[in-house]
Amino acid sequence: MAGWNADNAAGPTGQGAVTLVAGSSFCISLQNGDIFPHHPHGVFYQDTRILSRWSLTMNGQPLEPLGAWTPSPYQGTYIGRAARADGRSDSPLTVVRKRELGAGIAEDITIHNYGLQPASCEVGLAVDADFADLFEVKDGRFHRLWDQTRSAKAGSVTIEAAWQETRKGIVVRVHDAEVTAEGLDLHVIVPAHGKRAIRATVLLLSAETEVDAGIPTVSLTAAMISAQERRQKAWDERIPLTRVGNPAIERSLLRSHDDIGALRIVDPQHPDRMVVAAGAPWFMALFGRDSLLSSFMVLPVDATLALGTLQTLADRQGVKVDPLTEEQPGRILHEVRLDVGTSLALGGRSAYYGTIDATPLFVTLLGEASRWGLPLDDIAALVPHADRALDWIQEYGDRDGDGFVEYEHLNDQGLINQGWKDSWDGINFADGRMAEAPIALCEVQGYVYSAYIARAWMAYDVGDKALAAAFRERAERLKKQFNDHFWLPDRGYYAIALDKDKRPVDACASNMGHCMWSGIMDEDKAPQVAARLMSPEMFSGWGVRTLATDMGAYNPVSYHNGSVWPHDNALIIAGLMRYGFVKEAQQLSTALMEAAQFTDNRLPELFCGFSRSECPEPLPYPTACSPQAWASATPVMLIRTLLRYEAHVSLGALWMDPALPETWGNLHTTNLPVGGARVTIDVSGSDATVEGLPQGMVFRRGMRPSLDDFVELERLRGD
């Protein structure tokens, strides 16, 4: 996912940490709801920690956590037991904290008294804000010292801070509370067998919040809460409703839809555009690779994310050569940070371009969006950006003119590895030695192949057969060259990369599954690759590992050298289906969805690579993001893949050839967008029906034809 080097890996958020996410805001806390600055916790807004301490005490003691859950991605409920004033163990007091996240938080605190006598309670809320940027918190290195002031009115504390020309502030309110040096205190009497409710709010300091503290806090947060609710409601109304016979599969799909909706952020320069952030907690920003792949994976159920992502990345496409940010003309960026104020950001600036795969993936997504019927005007406006991206592949991506796209970071603040396995030690030989750059990754050549095919289709759709033929020829040339140089005949699999000396990096890794997905793999090599991917060394029982267990660098608790990534597996499954390995795709899909049941039906960014025979459940990776965009998109991608559900609006057809595992049961989906219409599909076994297709489109049983198939059919018709 989002990149890191040896010196800037994120620390763990702590066992049981609870994460909420709402657009560009996120909140990380302990299970009892408390936030402390010595943990990588807090409330963050646009990459700045606006709340670094938020700890609740009852009678001077912290709450003992009993449980926590998230009713929605932006809402958290925390239940704890309060200590008795007399120190006895079985307290009659429990506290329920219901928190809602937006551009701040609103928290309803309800104290329940199960005792026979009224309870006198001293409620303390310690509050602080350090306004540290995300990289400072993530890395535990604080470079800025803010000049802070605290001011108080009845029931409210205002914290303001200045650093150079930057000003920030928050207002914290608890009605009728007394202000203390730590925050706010409130004395309450909770009746016997009764309860007492308190509302606390944290809002960004603005003209709207600079009002008299006597105004009820509910009025100050209504706009914040209703905006988030309206956004989520609009998403829920637009997203298809899917019913699956297997309730666990259905719950994972629903969770997937909710999380993708919550991970959407607004392009600040275009408030009408939505893009998907990479993931919480550390990557609530636009990322080229992550946002493009996630948008691709959910495209059949929502095209607005694909359009918003493409338009936003096009606006920020590289225009100059900058060695610090690694910007180059035509290059698609790696990440954009909205409000980072330190040199800890990659490249030392808000935008960083050091990714090798976002640029071809941009063209691939545009081609896929055009086939699914994105408005012609929008496609036409983006085609010049696709052509600039293709120019970058030729002029900058292929550094030495050998036909392959490779990378090497241009400065010490850039990423060492610039593919999706972008950890510092992610690319290595079978004996464990790390590969040296420039590095040409196998899956990146596949993405480039997909980009050429996508551009050929777009040319063909507008009648430019000469340009279509030119890109088909370019794709075929790359395919032949790739299979000649990356295939390891004595191993029966593809090298993960070529190193600086053009030697095959011979580790057996999951990357070759992406080559199946793209179609760059020769048909005669696919059976050996499929067998290797599903071998005990690669398949853990929960998913395909990033690296085989018989490789020198294998470590089941490694970010990229033995862990299991759901999105990686989703693309592998799509590749297996593409080459006809249906049973293997079904087995792998079922394993992933069974793994999701151990994490409340939400697939995390990754989990450890221990074998299922050793561990009865998938073990969480300590710093995994959750929710995370392409992990959240995985259940959608699996359904799409197993249904073999594809469209090409300009060809006037929708294709489907279902192969859902028997244990998944039947499927019924309504409100599914196709070519400007909303359709309903029903699937029972291998039978499928479609209702509501737009005029001029027909449903065809089978696989969507490839460009070669279609051109050959056109030739025969011409004959």
TORSEMAR-389948 format. One record per residue (C-alpha): residue in three letters; y, x, z. Coordinates in steps of 0.2 Angstrom, whole numbers, padded with zeros to 4 digits, always signed. Each point is the difference from the previous one (the first is absolute). Last residue first. Layout:
% TORSEMAR-389948
ALAYXZ...
//
This chain:
% TORSEMAR-389948
ASP-0057-0073-0228GLY+0016-0006+0010ARG-0011-0009+0012LEU-0011+0016+0002ARG+0016+0010+0004GLU+0006-0012+0012LEU-0016+0001+0010GLU+0000+0019-0001VAL+0018-0001+0007PHE-0006-0012+0014ASP-0015+0011+0005ASP+0010+0016+0000LEU+0014-0008+0011SER-0013-0006+0012PRO-0006-0018+0000ARG+0001-0010+0016MET-0018-0003+0007GLY-0010-0016-0001ARG+0003-0018-0001ARG+0016-0005-0008PHE+0013-0012+0006VAL+0014-0005-0012MET+0018+0002-0001GLY+0012-0009-0012GLN+0007-0012+0012PRO-0001+0006+0018LEU-0016+0000+0009GLY-0002-0014+0013GLU-0018+0000+0004VAL-0013+0014+0000THR-0018-0001+0002ALA-0013+0013+0005ASP-0019+0002+0001SER-0008+0016+0006GLY-0003-0006+0017SER+0012-0014+0003VAL+0018+0004-0005ASP+0014-0012+0000ILE+0017+0004-0007THR+0017-0009+0001VAL+0015+0005-0011ARG+0019+0001+0002ALA+0009+0003-0016GLY+0013+0013-0005GLY-0013+0011-0009VAL-0013-0001+0014PRO+0005-0003+0018LEU-0014-0006+0012ASN+0005-0015+0010THR-0017-0005+0005THR-0016+0010+0003HIS-0018-0005+0004LEU-0014+0012+0003ASN-0018-0002+0003GLY-0011+0010+0012TRP+0004+0018+0006THR-0018+0004+0004GLU-0005-0003-0018PRO+0011+0015-0005LEU+0013-0005-0013ALA-0004+0004-0018PRO+0012-0012-0009ASP+0003+0003-0019MET+0018-0005-0003TRP+0012+0002-0015LEU+0017-0009-0002ALA+0006-0001-0018GLY+0015-0002-0012LEU+0001+0018-0007SER+0018+0001+0006VAL-0006-0006+0017HIS-0013+0013+0003ALA-0009-0005+0015GLU-0014+0007+0012TYR-0012-0006+0013ARG-0016+0010+0001LEU-0004-0011+0015LEU-0006+0015+0009THR+0016+0010-0004ARG+0013-0014+0004ILE-0009-0003+0017LEU-0001+0018+0004MET+0019+0003-0005VAL+0005-0014+0012PRO-0010+0007+0014THR+0008+0017-0004ALA+0018-0005+0000SER+0002+0002+0019ALA-0008+0018-0001TRP+0013+0003-0015ALA+0015-0006+0011GLN-0004+0006+0018PRO-0001-0011+0015SER-0005+0011+0009CYS+0003+0018-0003ALA-0014+0012+0005THR+0005+0013+0013PRO-0015+0001+0011TYR-0013-0005-0014PRO-0010-0015+0006LEU-0019+0001+0002PRO-0010-0012-0011GLU-0013-0009+0010PRO-0018+0003+0005CYS+0003+0019-0001GLU-0014+0012-0005SER-0009-0011-0013ARG+0017-0006-0006SER+0004+0019-0004PHE+0016+0007+0007GLY+0014+0001-0013CYS+0014-0005+0011PHE+0012-0015-0004LEU+0014-0001-0013GLU+0016-0010-0003PRO-0007-0014+0011LEU-0009-0016-0007ARG+0006-0015+0009ASN-0014-0013+0005ASP+0003+0003+0018THR-0005+0018-0001PHE-0019-0001+0002GLN-0001-0014-0013ALA+0008+0011-0013ALA-0015+0012+0000GLU-0011-0015-0006MET+0013-0002-0014LEU-0002+0018-0005ALA-0019+0000+0000THR+0000-0016-0011SER+0011+0008-0013LEU-0012+0015+0000GLN-0015-0010-0002GLN+0008-0011-0014ALA+0006+0015-0009GLU-0017+0009+0000LYS-0008-0016-0006VAL+0012-0002-0014PHE-0001+0017-0008GLY+0006-0005-0017TYR+0013+0014-0004ARG+0015-0010+0004MET-0009-0007+0015LEU-0002+0017+0008GLY+0018+0004-0005ALA+0007-0015+0009ILE-0011+0004+0015ILE+0007+0018+0000LEU+0017-0007+0000ALA-0003-0011+0015ASN-0009+0015+0008ASP+0016+0010-0001HIS+0010-0015+0007PRO-0012-0001+0015TRP+0001+0018+0005VAL-0015+0008+0008SER+0001+0017+0009GLY-0008+0016-0006ASN+0013+0013-0005HIS+0016-0011-0002TYR+0006-0004+0017SER-0014+0009+0009VAL-0010-0008+0014PRO-0016+0000-0010ASN+0002+0019-0004TYR-0006+0007-0017ALA+0009+0016-0005GLY-0016+0009-0005MET-0008-0014-0010ASP-0017-0008+0004THR+0008-0015+0009ALA+0009-0005-0016LEU+0018-0002+0000THR+0012-0015-0001ARG-0015-0011+0007VAL-0006-0015-0009GLY+0000-0015+0011TRP-0008-0008+0016GLY-0017+0006-0002SER+0006+0018-0001PHE-0002+0002-0019MET+0004+0017-0006GLU-0014+0011+0007PRO-0012-0015+0001SER+0002-0002-0019MET+0010-0015-0006LEU+0014+0012-0008ARG-0014+0011-0007ALA-0009-0014-0008ALA+0015-0007-0008VAL+0005+0018-0007GLN-0017+0003-0007PRO+0000-0018-0008ALA+0018+0003-0007LYS-0004+0016-0010ASP-0006-0008-0016GLU+0015-0012+0000ASP+0013+0014+0000MET+0013-0002+0013ILE+0018-0003-0004GLY-0002-0019+0003SER+0013-0001+0014TRP-0011-0007+0013MET-0014+0012-0004CYS+0013+0015+0002HIS+0005-0008+0017GLY-0018+0002+0005MET+0002+0019-0003ASN+0012+0001+0014SER-0014-0004+0013ALA-0004+0018+0002CYS-0014+0013-0004ALA+0009+0016+0001ASP-0001+0011-0016VAL+0018+0005-0003PRO-0002+0004-0018ARG+0008+0016-0005LYS+0016-0001-0010ASP+0007+0016+0009LYS+0013-0010+0010ASP-0014-0013+0005LEU-0008-0014-0010ALA-0004-0015+0010ILE-0012-0012+0009ALA-0014+0007-0011TYR-0010-0014-0008TYR-0018-0004+0004GLY-0018+0004-0005ARG+0000+0017+0009ASP-0007+0011-0014PRO+0009-0010-0013LEU+0017+0003+0009TRP+0012-0011-0010PHE+0019+0005+0002HIS+0003+0010-0016ASP-0010-0009-0015ASN+0002-0017+0008PHE+0019+0002+0002GLN+0002+0007-0018LYS-0009-0014-0007LYS+0010-0013+0010LEU+0017+0009-0004ARG-0004-0001-0019GLU-0005-0018+0002ALA+0016-0005+0009ARG+0012+0009-0013GLU-0009-0009-0014ARG+0002-0017+0009PHE+0019+0005+0002ALA+0002+0004-0018ALA-0009-0016-0005ALA+0011-0011+0010LEU+0015+0009-0007ALA-0006-0004-0018LYS-0005-0018+0005ASP+0017-0005+0005GLY-0002-0018+0000VAL+0007-0005+0017ASP-0017-0002+0009TYR-0006+0016-0008ALA+0014+0011+0007MET-0004-0008+0017TRP-0019+0004-0002ALA+0004+0018-0005ARG+0011+0002+0015ALA-0014-0006+0011ILE-0013+0011-0008TYR+0012+0016+0002ALA+0003-0005+0018SER-0019-0002+0004TYR-0003+0017-0007VAL+0014+0007+0011TYR-0008-0009+0015GLY-0017+0008-0005GLN+0008+0018-0001VAL+0007-0004+0017GLU-0018-0004+0007CYS-0006+0017-0005LEU+0014+0009+0009ALA+0008+0015-0009ILE+0006+0013+0013PRO+0013+0013-0002ALA-0004+0004+0013GLU-0013+0008+0011ALA-0016-0009+0005MET-0006+0001+0018ARG-0016+0009+0004GLY-0013-0012+0008ASP-0015+0005-0009ALA+0000-0014-0012PHE+0018+0004-0005ASN+0016-0008+0008ILE+0014-0012-0003GLY+0005-0010+0016ASP+0005+0015+0011TRP+0019-0003+0000SER-0002-0019+0000ASP+0005-0008-0016LYS-0016-0008-0005TRP+0009-0013-0011GLY+0006+0014-0011GLN+0014+0012+0005ASN-0008+0014+0010ILE+0012+0012+0008LEU+0013-0013+0002GLY+0018+0006+0000GLN+0011+0008+0014ASP-0006+0017-0005ASN+0006-0001-0018LEU-0007-0004-0017HIS-0017-0007+0003GLU-0013+0003-0013TYR-0007-0014-0011GLU-0011-0003-0015VAL-0001-0011-0015PHE-0013+0006-0013GLY+0003+0003-0018ASP+0000+0019+0001GLY+0019+0000-0003ASP+0004+0011+0016ARG+0009-0012+0011ASP-0008-0016-0007GLY+0010-0011+0012TYR+0017+0007-0005GLU+0002-0003-0019GLN-0015-0011-0005ILE-0002-0010+0016TRP+0019-0001+0001ASP+0001-0008-0018LEU-0013-0013+0006ALA+0012-0004+0014ARG+0015-0001-0012ASP-0011-0012-0010ALA-0004-0011+0015HIS+0019+0000+0004PRO+0003-0006-0018VAL-0013-0014+0002LEU+0008-0007+0016ALA+0013-0011-0009ALA-0013-0006-0012ILE-0011-0005+0014ASP+0013-0010+0009ASP+0005-0009-0016LEU-0018-0004-0004PRO-0002-0009+0017LEU-0016+0007+0009GLY-0015-0008-0009TRP-0016+0008+0008ARG-0001+0012-0014SER+0018+0006+0002ALA-0004+0003+0019GLU-0015+0011-0005GLY+0011+0011-0012LEU+0014+0001+0013LEU-0013+0005+0013THR-0007+0014-0011VAL+0017+0007-0004PHE+0005+0001+0018LEU-0017+0008+0004PRO+0004+0014-0012THR+0015+0004+0010ALA-0006-0003+0017ASP-0015+0013-0002ILE+0008+0017+0002THR+0011-0003+0015GLY+0014+0011+0006TYR+0015-0012-0004TYR+0009-0001+0017ALA+0014-0012+0004SER+0010+0000+0016ARG+0003+0018+0000GLY-0007+0016+0008GLY-0014+0002-0013LEU-0012-0010+0011ALA+0010-0007+0015LEU+0002+0012+0015SER+0017+0005-0005THR+0007-0014+0010GLY+0010-0016-0002VAL-0013-0012-0006ASP+0007-0017-0004LEU-0008-0008-0016ARG-0015+0012-0004VAL-0006+0000-0018GLU-0017+0007-0004HIS-0010+0008-0014LEU+0012-0002-0014ILE-0004-0004-0019ARG+0004+0015-0011GLY+0009-0004-0016PRO+0012+0015+0001GLN-0006+0011+0015GLU+0003-0002+0019GLU-0009+0013+0011THR+0011-0005+0014LEU+0005+0018+0003PRO-0004+0006-0018ASP+0012-0012-0007VAL-0001-0003-0019LYS+0009-0015-0006VAL-0003-0019-0004GLY-0014-0005+0011GLN-0004-0019+0001ARG+0009-0009+0013ASP+0005-0015-0009ALA-0018+0000-0008LEU-0008+0001+0017THR+0010-0016+0005GLN-0005-0009-0016LEU-0018+0005+0001THR-0002-0005+0019GLY+0009-0017-0003LEU-0010-0004-0015ALA-0017+0005+0009LEU+0005-0009+0016THR+0005-0016-0010ALA-0017-0001-0009ASP-0009-0008+0014VAL-0019-0005+0000PRO-0005+0009-0016LEU+0011+0015+0005VAL-0008+0003+0017MET-0008+0017-0004PHE+0013+0005-0012SER+0014-0003+0013SER-0010+0011+0012LEU-0002+0013-0013LEU+0019+0001-0004SER+0005-0001+0018ASP-0011+0014+0006ARG+0003+0011-0015GLY+0019-0001+0000PHE+0004-0003+0019LEU+0013-0013+0005ALA+0002+0001+0019MET-0008-0006+0016PHE-0011+0016+0000TRP-0002+0005+0018PRO-0006-0016+0009ALA-0005-0008-0010GLY-0004+0000-0019ALA+0005+0005-0018ALA+0015-0013-0002VAL-0002-0013-0013VAL+0015-0004-0011MET+0010-0016+0000ARG+0015-0002-0011ASP+0014-0013+0002PRO+0009+0011+0012HIS+0003+0013-0014GLN+0009+0016+0007PRO-0009-0002+0017ASP-0017-0002-0009VAL-0008-0012+0012ILE-0016+0003+0009ARG-0017-0008-0001LEU-0013+0006+0013ALA+0000-0017+0009GLY-0006-0009-0016ILE-0013+0013-0003ASP-0006-0002+0018ASP-0001-0019-0001HIS-0010+0000-0017SER-0012+0013+0007ARG-0003-0010+0016LEU-0004-0015-0011LEU-0012+0010-0010SER-0008+0008+0015ARG-0002-0018+0008GLU-0008-0006-0016ILE-0013+0014+0000ALA-0004-0003+0018PRO-0002-0019-0004ASN-0013+0003-0014GLY+0001-0015-0012VAL+0017+0006-0006ARG+0016-0011-0001THR+0015+0008-0008LEU+0018-0006+0000PRO+0011+0009-0012ILE+0016+0008+0006ARG+0016-0010-0004GLU+0001-0011+0015ASP-0005+0014+0012TRP+0013+0011-0007ALA+0014-0013+0002LYS-0006-0003+0018GLN+0001+0019+0003ARG+0017+0001-0006ARG+0006-0015+0009GLU-0008+0006+0016GLN+0009+0016-0001ALA+0017-0008-0004SER-0003-0013+0014ILE-0003+0014+0013MET+0016+0010-0004ALA+0011-0016-0002ALA-0006-0007+0016THR+0002+0016+0010LEU+0018-0002+0007SER-0002-0019+0003VAL-0016+0004+0011THR+0011+0012+0010PRO+0010-0014+0008ILE+0018+0004-0001GLY+0006+0007+0016ALA+0000+0018-0006ASP+0016-0004-0010VAL-0002+0007-0018GLU-0002+0016-0008THR-0016-0005-0008GLU+0007-0007-0016ALA+0012+0014-0002SER-0014+0012+0000LEU-0011+0009+0013LEU-0018-0001-0005LEU-0010-0013+0010VAL-0011+0001+0015THR-0005-0016+0009ALA-0007-0005+0016ARG-0005-0018+0004ILE-0007-0005+0018ALA-0012-0014+0004ARG-0006-0005+0017LYS-0017-0008+0004GLY-0009-0011+0012HIS-0015-0002+0011ALA+0011+0004+0015PRO+0018+0002-0007VAL+0006+0017-0007ILE+0016+0006+0009VAL+0010+0012-0010HIS+0011+0015+0003LEU+0005+0009-0017ASP+0004+0018-0004LEU+0007+0008-0016GLY+0000+0018-0006GLU-0003+0016+0009ALA+0017+0003+0008THR+0000-0019+0005VAL+0008-0016-0008GLU-0004-0016+0008ALA-0009-0013-0009ASP+0007-0018-0003HIS-0006-0001-0019VAL-0009+0016-0005ARG+0009+0009-0014VAL-0002+0017-0009VAL+0014+0005-0012ILE-0004+0015-0012GLY+0011+0014-0008LYS+0002+0012-0014ARG+0014+0011-0006THR-0001+0014-0013GLU+0014+0011-0003GLN-0006+0015+0010TRP-0013-0008+0012ALA+0006-0015+0009ALA-0009-0012+0012GLU+0003-0017+0008ILE-0011-0009+0012THR+0006-0017+0006VAL-0008-0008+0015SER+0000-0019+0003GLY-0002-0013+0014ALA+0018+0001+0006LYS+0009+0014-0009ALA-0005+0018-0002SER+0004+0016-0009ARG-0011+0015-0004THR+0007+0015-0010GLN-0010+0012-0010ASP+0005+0016-0009TRP-0016+0003-0011LEU-0009+0016+0001ARG-0009+0003-0017HIS-0014+0012-0003PHE-0015-0009+0009ARG-0017+0007-0003GLY-0015-0011+0005ASP-0006-0001-0018LYS-0001-0019-0002VAL+0016-0003+0011GLU+0011+0013-0009PHE-0007-0006-0017LEU+0004-0018+0005ASP+0018+0003+0004ALA+0006+0001+0018PHE+0012-0014+0005ASP-0004+0004+0018ALA+0001-0017+0007ASP-0004-0005+0018VAL-0005-0015+0010ALA-0009-0003+0017LEU-0003-0018+0004GLY-0003-0005+0018VAL-0006-0016+0007GLU+0001-0002+0018CYS-0012-0015+0004SER-0001-0012+0015ALA-0016-0011-0002PRO-0001-0018+0006GLN-0016-0003+0009LEU-0017-0007-0005GLY-0002+0014-0013TYR-0003-0001-0018ASN+0018+0006-0004HIS+0003+0003-0019ILE+0014+0011-0005THR+0006-0003-0018ILE+0009+0013-0010ASP+0007-0005-0017GLU+0005+0015-0010ALA+0012+0001-0015ILE+0000+0016-0009GLY+0012+0010-0012ALA+0003-0002-0019GLY-0016-0011+0001LEU-0014+0001+0012GLU-0007-0014+0011ARG-0007+0003+0018LYS-0009-0012+0011ARG-0003+0008+0017VAL-0012-0009+0012VAL+0001+0005+0018THR-0013-0004+0013LEU+0003-0003+0019PRO-0013-0005+0012SER-0003+0018+0005ASP-0018+0005+0005SER+0003+0018+0006ARG+0012-0002+0015GLY+0016+0010+0000ASP+0010-0012+0009ALA+0012-0003-0015ARG-0015-0003-0010ALA-0002+0010-0016ALA+0002-0010-0016ARG-0015-0002-0012GLY+0003+0002-0019ILE-0001-0010-0016TYR+0008+0006-0016THR+0004-0011-0015GLY+0007+0008-0016GLN+0008-0007-0015TYR+0005+0009-0016PRO-0017+0001-0008SER-0005-0017+0006PRO-0009-0006+0016THR-0001+0018+0005TRP-0011+0004+0015ALA+0001+0007+0018GLY-0011+0000+0015LEU-0001+0002+0019PRO+0013+0014+0002GLU+0005+0004+0018LEU+0019-0003+0001PRO+0011+0013+0006GLN+0005+0000+0019GLY+0018-0002+0008ASN-0003-0018+0005MET-0005-0004-0018THR+0004+0013-0012LEU+0004+0000-0019SER+0003+0015-0011TRP+0010+0001-0016ARG+0004+0018-0004SER+0004+0008-0017LEU+0008-0015-0008ILE+0010+0003-0016ARG-0012+0012-0007THR+0007+0004-0018ASP-0011-0002-0016GLN+0009-0015-0006TYR-0003-0009+0017PHE-0012+0007+0012VAL-0005-0007+0017GLY-0009+0013+0011HIS-0015+0010+0002PRO-0004+0018-0004HIS-0003+0002+0019HIS+0012+0010+0011PRO+0013-0013-0004PHE-0009-0015+0009ILE-0003-0017-0007ASP-0009-0014+0011GLY-0009-0014-0008ASN-0015+0000+0012GLN-0011+0007-0014LEU+0012+0015-0003SER+0013-0002-0013ILE+0004+0003-0018CYS+0013-0011-0009PHE+0005+0000-0019SER+0015-0005-0010SER+0002+0003-0019GLY-0009-0016-0004ALA-0007-0007+0016VAL-0014+0010+0008LEU-0008-0001+0018THR-0011+0014+0006VAL-0010-0001+0017ALA-0006+0017+0007GLY-0018-0002+0008GLN-0003+0019+0000GLY+0016+0010-0003THR+0012+0001-0014PRO-0009+0015-0007GLY+0011+0015-0006ALA+0006+0000-0018ALA-0003+0016-0010ASN+0015+0010-0003ASP-0005+0019+0002ALA-0016+0000-0010ASN+0008-0010-0015TRP+0002-0018-0002GLY+0000-0014-0013ALA+0001-0018+0000MET-0017-0007-0005
//
